[in-house]
Amino acid sequence: GYTGIAVAMLAQLKPIGVIFSAIFMAGVYVGADAMSRSVGIPNYIADVLVAVSLLAILVSSMLTRYKLVWGK
């Protein structure tokens, strides 16, 4: 459920974007699982990467929508 919400937010509700963001999210989760088994890195690194990418998309859409100007 929550992965679907994250995929839709990354795709900004565009159908072609959903395909690419779903592939990105699947790669992140599968890669984190593989790193966890082989090297011992915790699986939570995938959640952090997804959260950072979601925050980057949300901040960039906010900055473009409201056209904030820094320093003036």
Buried (B, 14 or more C-beta within 10 A) or exposed (E): EEEEEBBBBBBEEEEEBBEEBBEBBEEBBEEBEEBBEEEEEEEEBBBEBBEEBBEEBEEEEEEEEEEEEEEE
